[in-house]
C-alpha cells in the first residue's frame, strides 16, 4: 500500500505527459516560477560517534580482521541460501553440498580455531585445577610446606613477581575494557528512546507532508494555465507581432524606401529653389559689376585715343595699356546659366500628391496586423481556453478520486501502533538490559576479585618479605601475601572456565555479526546478496518489485532503494512507481496538448486588406523620376561656381595702370589714367570684395554649389532608386497578399510551441520535484541505518565484541598468572621445614621440625620423620 500511495501521488504528473508532443522548433518560452515544494526538515541524524571507546572498537575490528581476513562471501552465502539442506536424508552427502560446507568451514576457519581453543580452555582448565588441588593435598605440586634453598632464589622470586604483576596489569586493562563496553551498551540502550522517537517523528512528517506536496504540484497547474491564457488573450500582440516582425523584414525596408523617396522629392524641390534663388542673387551682382567695368573700359579707350598717346614717348605705354583692357571684364557669368524653372514646376506638380501620407497609411495598415490577428482568432482562442480548462478539471477530479487520505490514515495508524508498541516495550528492554548489565558486572567482579587477591598478595608479599628471614621464620605479612596469591589461584580455577565459556559464546555471535552483517552493510555488499534473483522468494526474481510493483521482472533492488533514500530522493523515483500506474494513459494529457496544437494550427489569418502603397503613390514616384532633373547642365553650373569674379585682380590692374601712367609725360593723359585706376580700385572695393566676402553672396554661392551637387547626385541615382522602391513595395505587397500564409503558419507553429513550452516546463518541474522533493524517503534510510548500523552494529555488536575482547584477554592471562602466583607463593608463605646447611661442608645436616617463630605441626611430635632418618643414614 505504501508503494501504491506514493505511486498515485507522485506519478500524478509524470514528465512524459506533454513531452511526447515534439515541436519542430523549440522557441524560448518565458521561464515560469512554480515556487518551492513545501518541505520540512527531518530531525534524525542516523550517525553514531562512539567517542573515546571507539579506539577500543577499532582495536577489536583489527583483531577480528586477523582472525577472519577473508572478504564477505557473497557467492557462498547466495549458494547456501539457495540450497535446501535437511529436506532429504542424503542432502548433506551431495558433492555440491559437501563443497559448500567445506567452503563455509574455510571461511570460518579463524572463528572455528579460536572457538576450539576456547572450548579446550573451558574443558581443560577445571580439570587441571581439580588435579592441581588433589596434587597439593598430597603435598605435591608445591603443596609441601618445605622450600629448598637455591642460590638464584631472589632472582626467581623477582621474575615471578614481575610476570605476575604484568599479567595482573593486562588482566586489569581487560576487565576495564569489558566494564567500559558493558557501561557503553547500557548507556546507549537508555538513550535509544530519543533516537527511536526521532525516527517515528520523521516518519510521521513524511506521511503528513506528502499529500500537501502533491496538492501543491497540482495547484501549480494554475500557474501554467494562467500564463497560457495570458498569452492567448494577448494573441494579437504576441502572434500578430511575430507575424508582423517576419513580414517586416521585407515590408519595412520597402516602406522606408518609399518614405525616403518622399523626403528626396522635398529635398529636390528645396535644392531647385535654392539654385534658382542663388543664381538670381549672383546674376544681380555680376551684372552690375559687368556694367561698371564696361564703363571704365570705354573711358579708358577714349582716354587712350587722345593725341597725347601718339607721341613717341607715350605710344608704347598706351599700346600696352590698350592691349590689357580685355582683362578688365567679369570671369563668372551666371547670366548665361540655364534656368531650372521647368524642373521645379514638375517637382511642384509631383508634390501635389502627398507621398509621405500615402506611405504612412501603409505603415498604419501594416501596424494593424496584431489587431487583425486578434479579430480573426477569437473563436479558436475560445476553443483552446476550453481545452485548458478541461485539462485542469480532469486533473483536479482525478486527484480527488485517489484514496490519498485513506492510505495516509492507514499508514498513520500502523505508525501509531508501532510507536505505542515501542513505548510500551521500551521499559521491558531496559529491564532486561539491566539484568544483562548486572550479569556482565558480576563477571567483571569475578575477575576483579581474582585481581584483588593477586594485587594484595604482591603487595603484602613484597612489602613483608625479609631477606634475612628463613622460610620458616617469614613474617606474618609475607605469609598473608602468599595466602592471598593462593586464594587468587583458587578463584582463578573456579571462575576462568565460566569466563571463557561466556567469551566463546559472545565471540562466535558478535564476531560473525560484525563480519557477516555490519561490515557488508557498511560497504553495501549485504544488499547485493538480498538482491540476488529468486533468493528471498523462489517465485519472485526481484523481491521488492514483486511485492511493491506486482512485477518481479522490474529491476528494483534493495541497494538502489537504500542508496536513493540515503540521497533523500523522492519515493516515486526510488520505488520506480511509474511501472505501477501510467498517468499518461489515465489522464491522457498529451491528447489535450495535441488538441491545443490542432486548434492553433487551424488559425487562418488573412492580411490581404493591407495596402502598403497605392497606385497614386507609385505614379507619383514615376512622375518624380521623369521630372527632368537629369537634364540640368550641372557641368556649366559647377564651372561658373568655381570661377573667380573677374578675369584679373582689379586691384593689381589698377596699380599696374597707375605705374604705367607714371611712365608717361606729365600732363592730362597721366592724370586721366590715374583717375581711371582710382575708379577701378573703387569698383574692386565696392563690388568685387562684397561679391567675394559678403555673406549674401557667399551663402548664395555655397548653396548653389551644394544644391547643384545634390541634384547631380540625385539625378544620377533617381531612376534606379525609384525602380528599386517600386519593386520592393510590389514585392512586399505580393508577400502579404500571396505568401503571408506561409509566414503565418511558421509563426503560428512557433507561437504554439511557446504555449506548449509552458506545459513542458510544468511537466519537467513536476518530474524533477517528484524525483527529488516530493515524499523524500530519507526517513526510510534513517530507519534502516538506525536499526542496523546504530542499534545492531554500533550499540550491540561493537559493545559485545569489546566485552568479550576484554574478558577473553583476562581469561587468557589468568594462565600465566596462576603459574606465577603458585610459584611466587612459595617465596612468601611461611614454611614448616627448611634446609639447614653446614657452614664448612655446606651440605644438609638435618631438618628442623620446629621453627623459632612459635608455629609448628603438632602431628610431627614423636613421629618418625623419614626425611630426617634418610639424611642421618646418608650422612
Buried (B, 14 or more C-beta within 10 A) or exposed (E): EBBBBBBBBBBBBBBBBBBEBEBEEEBEBEEBEBEEBEBEEBEBEBEBEBEEBBEBBEBBBEBBBEBBEEEBBBEBBBBBEEBEEEEEEEEEEEEEBEEBBEBBEEBBEBBBEBBEEBEEBBEEBBEBBEEBBEEBEEEEBBBBBBBEEEEEBEEBBBBBBEBBBBBBEBBBBBBBBBBBBBBBBBEBBBEBBEBBBBBBBBBBBBBEBBBBBBBBBBEBBEBBBEBBBEBBEBBBBBBBBBBBEBBBEBBBBBBBBBBEBBEBBBBBBBBBBBBBBBBEBBBBBBBBBBEBBEEBBEBBEEBBEBEBBEBEEBEEBBEEBBEBBEBBBBEBBBBEBEEBEBBBEBBEEBBEBBBBEBBBBBBEBBBBBBEBBBEBBEEBBEBBBEBBEEBBEBBBEBBEEBEBEEBBEBBBEBBEEEBEEBEEEBEEBBEEBEEBBEEBBEBBBBBBBBBBBBBBBBBBBBEBBEEEBBBBBBBEBBBBBBBBBBBBBBBBBBBBBBBBBBBBEBBBBBBBBBBBBBBBBEEEBBBBBBBBBEBBEEEBBBBBBBBBBEBBEBEBBBBBBBBBBBEBBBBBBBBBBBBBBEBBEBBBBBBBBBBBBEBBEEBEBEBEEBBBBEEEBBEBBBBBBEBBBBEBEBEBBBEBBEEEBBBBBBBEBBBBBBEBBEEBEEEEBBEBBBEBBEBBBBBBEEBBBBBBEEEEBEEBBBBBBBBBBBBBEBBEEBEEBBEBBBEBBBBBBEBBBEEBBEBBBBBBBBBBBBBBBBBBBBBEBBBBBBBBBBBBBBBBBBBBBBBBBBBBBBBBBBBBBBBBBBBBBBBBBBBBBBBBBBBBBBBBBBBBBBBBEEEEEEEBEBBBBBBEBEEBEEEEEEEEBEEBEEBEEEE
